[in-house]
Amino acid sequence: MSNSILLLVDGMAMAYRAFYAIQELSARDGRPTNALFGFIRMLQQLEQRWVPACQLVVFDGGLPEERMVRLPTYKAQRPRMPEPLSAQLEPIEEYLGVAQRAALRVLGQEADDVMATVATRAVERGMDVLIATGDKDMFQLVDERVGMVPLSRSDERQGPAQVVEKTGVSPSLIVDWLALVGDSVDNIPGLPGIGPKTASRWLMQYGSLDNLLARLEEIGNERFKTALDSGRETLERNVELLRLRRDLPIDLDWEALKIKPSDPSALRRFYEKMDLESLAKPLRSAGGAQGMLDFGAKSAGAPHA
């Protein structure tokens, strides 16, 4: 891995994970701060472990119209965001501004597509990319230059070998694999009766979904053969839904993505305003070190901040 690393962070996924990892934390006036506190700590862990030259936190800007047209029930099963979490999104973005960390939301675009586009451009500029997310859709981007960092394990880089280990297929086949088995997180149904292991075996044998469909006569199981043949339109739709866009017309200021030293005084004032005492206290003395939290497992709570 080169010294020039771009860290892309799935902002909404990190906020959700922080919210549920720390059950009870609030300011003196009752404002919830658990997601904010956890988000800050998780971002600190990522920066300290990977020391990126550039960083961008990406938030969802809505659901793309083209995906909704193809599948009106796309992501429709997701419950409404808890109000205590939604109330912390603005403070999270305020923190990023105070800490001089770049953030981006593109109206009408999902964070995954934005990150895919930015990652593609970064590699073209000779950078290595790390994507902090828990979304397996992003496996399709993984190669020798682009790795994934699970939000549950900020010290683990997942490359092509890890993708094969987890799914049974290489990153280049992830879209085909998900098209067959479906993606319950995004409410994309796969073909009935076809599980991950069967899909992996077919794709490794035939090399692609197109090749598999072109050689259906070789499938011995009649039930599978019928499911594949009658599911061609479903598979075509799924591929379109699952393939991330890498060419969004986004204006990027690469200078603005560079990691800059944060102003300790500005950070301290923000922490004090949000009653995050455990973060503010070390900054009252020059060079105070901030502690770490392990987000690898769900926590029942956290020390009062």
C-alpha positions in Angstrom: 0.0 0.0 0.0 1.3 3.4 -0.9 1.8 6.3 1.5 -0.9 8.2 -0.4 -4.2 6.8 1.0 -7.7 8.1 0.6 -10.0 7.0 3.3 -13.7 7.0 2.3 -16.2 6.7 5.1 -19.8 5.6 4.8 -21.2 8.4 7.1 -24.7 7.1 7.6 -23.5 3.5 8.3 -21.0 4.8 10.9 -23.6 6.9 12.6 -26.0 4.0 12.8 -23.3 1.7 14.2 -22.3 4.3 16.8 -25.9 4.9 17.8 -26.5 1.2 18.6 -23.0 0.5 20.0 -23.5 3.1 22.8 -27.0 2.8 24.3 -27.2 5.7 26.7 -25.3 9.0 26.4 -26.7 12.5 26.6 -25.9 16.1 27.3 -27.0 17.8 30.5 -30.1 19.2 28.8 -31.1 15.7 27.6 -29.9 15.9 24.0 -28.8 12.5 22.9 -25.1 12.4 22.1 -24.3 8.7 21.9 -24.1 8.6 18.0 -22.0 11.7 17.9 -19.6 10.5 20.6 -19.3 7.1 18.9 -18.9 8.6 15.5 -16.0 10.8 16.6 -14.2 7.9 18.3 -14.6 5.6 15.4 -13.3 8.2 13.0 -10.3 8.8 15.3 -9.6 5.0 15.3 -9.6 4.9 11.5 -7.3 7.9 11.2 -4.9 6.6 13.8 -4.7 3.1 12.3 -4.5 4.0 8.6 -3.0 7.5 8.6 -4.7 8.6 5.4 -3.4 11.5 3.4 -6.9 12.4 2.3 -10.3 11.6 3.7 -14.0 12.0 2.8 -17.1 11.2 4.8 -20.0 10.5 2.4 -23.6 10.7 3.3 -26.7 9.5 1.4 -28.4 12.1 -0.7 -31.5 10.1 -1.5 -32.5 7.2 -3.7 -31.7 7.5 -7.4 -34.8 7.8 -9.6 -33.5 5.1 -12.0 -33.3 2.5 -9.3 -36.8 3.4 -8.0 -38.2 3.0 -11.5 -36.6 -0.4 -11.9 -37.8 -1.6 -8.5 -40.4 0.6 -6.6 -39.8 -1.5 -3.5 -36.1 -0.8 -3.5 -35.0 -0.3 0.2 -38.7 0.1 1.1 -38.5 -2.3 4.0 -36.1 -0.1 6.0 -37.6 1.3 9.2 -37.7 5.0 9.8 -34.5 6.4 11.3 -34.9 6.7 15.1 -35.5 10.3 16.1 -32.7 10.3 18.6 -30.3 9.4 15.8 -31.7 11.9 13.3 -31.3 14.6 15.9 -27.5 13.9 16.0 -26.8 14.1 12.2 -26.5 17.9 12.2 -24.0 17.8 15.2 -22.0 15.0 13.4 -21.7 17.2 10.3 -20.9 20.2 12.5 -18.1 18.2 14.1 -16.6 17.3 10.7 -16.5 21.0 9.9 -14.8 21.9 13.2 -12.3 19.1 12.8 -11.6 20.2 9.2 -12.7 16.8 7.7 -14.3 16.8 4.3 -17.9 15.6 4.0 -20.1 15.2 0.9 -23.7 14.6 0.1 -24.9 14.5 -3.5 -28.6 15.2 -3.9 -30.5 12.2 -5.3 -27.5 9.9 -5.1 -26.6 7.1 -2.7 -23.4 7.2 -0.7 -22.3 3.9 -2.4 -22.3 5.4 -5.8 -20.6 8.6 -4.7 -17.8 6.5 -3.0 -17.5 4.3 -6.1 -17.0 7.4 -8.2 -14.5 9.0 -5.9 -12.6 5.8 -5.4 -12.3 5.3 -9.2 -10.9 8.8 -9.6 -8.5 8.4 -6.7 -7.0 5.3 -8.2 -6.6 7.1 -11.5 -4.6 9.7 -9.6 -2.3 7.0 -8.2 -3.8 6.7 -4.8 -4.7 3.7 -2.7 -8.2 3.7 -1.3 -9.8 2.3 1.9 -13.6 2.3 2.2 -14.9 2.1 5.8 -18.4 0.6 5.5 -20.4 -2.5 6.3 -22.1 -2.8 2.9 -21.2 -5.9 1.0 -22.3 -4.2 -2.3 -18.9 -2.4 -2.0 -17.0 -5.7 -2.4 -17.4 -5.1 -6.2 -14.9 -2.2 -5.9 -12.2 -4.2 -4.2 -8.9 -4.8 -6.0 -5.2 -4.5 -5.2 -5.6 -0.7 -4.9 -9.0 -0.5 -3.2 -9.7 -2.2 0.1 -12.6 -2.3 2.6 -12.4 -1.7 6.3 -15.3 -3.1 8.2 -16.8 -0.7 10.7 -16.7 -3.5 13.2 -12.9 -3.9 12.8 -11.2 -0.7 12.0 -7.8 -2.4 12.0 -8.7 -4.9 9.3 -8.2 -4.3 5.5 -10.2 -6.6 3.3 -8.7 -7.2 -0.1 -9.6 -9.6 -3.0 -8.6 -12.7 -1.0 -10.9 -11.8 1.9 -13.8 -11.1 -0.6 -13.4 -14.6 -2.0 -13.2 -16.0 1.5 -16.5 -14.4 2.6 -18.5 -14.9 -0.6 -16.9 -17.6 -2.6 -16.4 -15.4 -5.6 -13.9 -12.7 -6.7 -14.8 -9.0 -6.5 -15.5 -8.9 -10.3 -18.3 -11.4 -9.8 -20.0 -9.8 -6.8 -22.7 -8.1 -8.8 -23.6 -11.4 -10.6 -23.5 -13.2 -7.2 -25.8 -10.8 -5.5 -28.1 -10.7 -8.5 -28.6 -14.5 -8.1 -29.0 -14.6 -4.3 -30.5 -11.2 -3.7 -29.7 -8.5 -1.2 -32.1 -8.3 1.7 -30.5 -5.1 3.0 -31.6 -3.3 -0.1 -34.8 -5.3 -0.5 -33.6 -6.8 -3.8 -35.0 -10.4 -4.2 -32.9 -13.1 -5.7 -34.1 -16.2 -7.5 -36.1 -18.6 -5.4 -34.2 -21.6 -4.0 -30.7 -20.4 -5.1 -28.4 -19.9 -2.1 -25.0 -18.3 -1.8 -23.0 -21.5 -2.1 -24.8 -22.7 -5.3 -24.4 -19.2 -6.8 -20.7 -19.2 -6.0 -20.2 -22.6 -7.5 -21.9 -21.7 -10.8 -20.0 -18.4 -11.1 -16.7 -20.0 -10.5 -17.5 -22.7 -13.0 -18.9 -20.6 -15.8 -17.0 -17.3 -15.1 -20.0 -15.0 -15.3 -23.8 -14.8 -15.1 -24.0 -14.3 -18.9 -22.0 -17.4 -19.5 -24.2 -19.3 -17.0 -27.4 -18.3 -18.7 -25.9 -19.1 -22.1 -25.1 -22.7 -21.0 -28.3 -23.6 -19.1 -28.5 -27.0 -20.9 -25.5 -28.0 -18.7 -27.4 -27.5 -15.5 -28.5 -30.9 -14.4 -31.1 -29.9 -11.8 -34.3 -29.1 -13.6 -35.6 -26.9 -10.8 -32.5 -24.7 -11.0 -32.6 -24.7 -14.7 -36.3 -23.5 -14.7 -35.6 -20.9 -12.1 -32.7 -19.4 -14.1 -34.5 -19.5 -17.4 -37.7 -17.9 -16.0 -35.7 -15.4 -14.0 -33.8 -13.8 -16.8 -35.6 -10.4 -16.5 -35.2 -10.5 -12.7 -31.5 -11.1 -13.0 -31.1 -8.3 -15.6 -32.9 -5.9 -13.3 -30.8 -7.0 -10.3 -27.6 -6.4 -12.1 -28.6 -2.9 -13.0 -29.7 -2.2 -9.4 -26.6 -3.6 -7.9 -23.9 -2.3 -10.2 -22.4 0.9 -8.6 -22.0 4.0 -10.7 -18.4 5.1 -11.0 -19.0 8.0 -13.3 -21.2 10.5 -11.4 -20.6 14.1 -12.4 -19.1 15.2 -9.1 -16.8 18.2 -8.8 -14.0 17.2 -6.4 -11.5 19.6 -4.8 -8.7 17.2 -4.0 -6.9 19.8 -1.9 -10.0 20.0 0.3 -9.8 16.3 0.9 -6.3 16.4 2.4 -6.1 15.7 6.2 -5.4 18.9 8.0 -4.5 19.5 11.7 -7.6 20.3 13.7 -7.7 23.4 15.9 -7.6 22.1 19.4 -9.4 25.2 20.8 -12.2 24.9 18.2 -12.6 21.2 19.0 -12.6 21.8 22.7 -15.3 24.5 22.4 -17.4 22.1 20.3 -17.0 19.3 22.8 -17.9 21.5 25.7 -21.0 22.8 23.8 -22.1 19.2 23.4 -21.2 18.2 26.9 -18.6 15.7 25.7 -16.4 16.1 28.7 -14.2 13.0 28.2 -13.2 14.5 24.8 -12.9 18.1 26.0 -10.8 17.5 29.1 -7.6 16.2 27.3 -7.6 19.3 25.1 -7.5 21.7 28.0 -3.8 20.7 28.4 -1.6 20.9 25.4 -0.9 17.6 23.7 -3.5 15.7 25.8 -4.0 12.2 24.4 -7.5 11.0 23.8 -8.5 7.5 24.8 -9.9 4.8 22.5 -13.0 2.7 22.4 -13.4 -0.8 20.9 -16.4 -0.9 18.6 -15.8 -4.5 17.6 -18.7 -5.6 19.8 -22.0 -4.0 20.7 -21.6 -2.1 24.0 -24.2 -1.9 26.7 -23.2 1.6 27.4 -20.3 4.0 27.6 -18.8 6.2 30.3 -20.6 9.6 30.6 -19.0 11.9 28.2 
